[in-house]
Amino acid sequence: MKTSKVLSVLWEYLIMTAGTFIYVMAWTSFLQPNHLASGGLTGLTTILDYATQGRIPMDVTFALINVLLLVAGFLFLGKAFGFKTIYVILLSSFLFWLMPEYFPNLEVVDPELDKLLVALIGGVMESVGIGLILLRGGSTGGTDIVAMILNKYWPISPGKVYLYSDVFIVSSLLLLPVSSGGGLVNMIYAFIVMLVFSFGVDYVLLGNKSSVQLLVFSKKYKEIADHIIYDVQRGVTALQSVGWYSQQESKVLLIILRKYQMNEVINEIKRIDKDAFVSVSSTNSVYGEGFEEIKTGLEIKKKKNRKSEY
């Protein structure tokens, strides 16, 4: 295996490790110490923990339920998904046990601290952690697996999957007494955490996939186009143009890039031609090679049709 490939894999696991730590810390430092809950498998196991007063610890049920859900991950998302998810599940289960046991000083419990602020911080931290994990193809299991399977075949954002599937879990807090973290008020706080998480994880995931469209006007269009093709490895379309003032024919370059590539490309364009004129506009959706795949659910239907033929 090439060194670059090894480093790439290590980087992926480093990002997932950081995401897992942030995700677990959101629960063990902010949500659980203040008897707050949310959706997802973590929320479900936390509610079970509250309901049984710790006799069914959430770290144990979290790991056991995920074993069953991993089967679905292997079937629909492949072995790479399964291995990364196993790693995240093992690490998160370990951290859920380790941090409250050996790092209780990280728990944020202050009677004067507004519960709404705790809910907001917990939701933001959880969304950042889960977002980093999903960006690298991993998952903490539970509704993450369901969200990734649906997102693979249909244009449904992961945040919406979490939002719809978690309403039932959060509503179950009405069945618990207030002393155990239940009741209407705690359910409202749980919904706040869930909403913050839902929008936050979409921002983390889709923010990285935001695209921009560049129109480049330059006499050195050939040199700029070659740089985009061979160095940036993005496509370029040269449009025939006529400068109406000079009446000279030239070409305008149409380039679609990821947003994070924009500054580097513009700087390089200015290096090639300091007089180049560049127009930048945001694009909401870009489908095609190198960007997003159009998801319609037809792949699943085709598989079902093939099976029915046999």
Secondary structure, 3 states (H helix, E strand, C coil): CCHHHHHHHHHHHHHHHHHHHHHHHHHHHHHHHHCCCCCHHHHHHHHHHHHCCCCCCHHHHHHHHHHHHHHHHHHHHHHHHHHHHHHHHHHHHHHHHHHHHHCHHHCCCCCCCCHHHHHHHHHHHHHHHHHHHHHCCCCCCCHHHHHHHHHHHCCCCHHHHHHHHHHHHHHHHHHCCHHHCCHHHHHHHHHHHHHHHHHHHHHHHHHCCCEEEEEEECCCHHHHHHHHHHHHCCCEEEEEEEECCCCEEEEEEEEEEEHHHHHHHHHHHHHHCCCCEEEEEEECCCECCCCECCCCCHHHHHHHHHHHHC
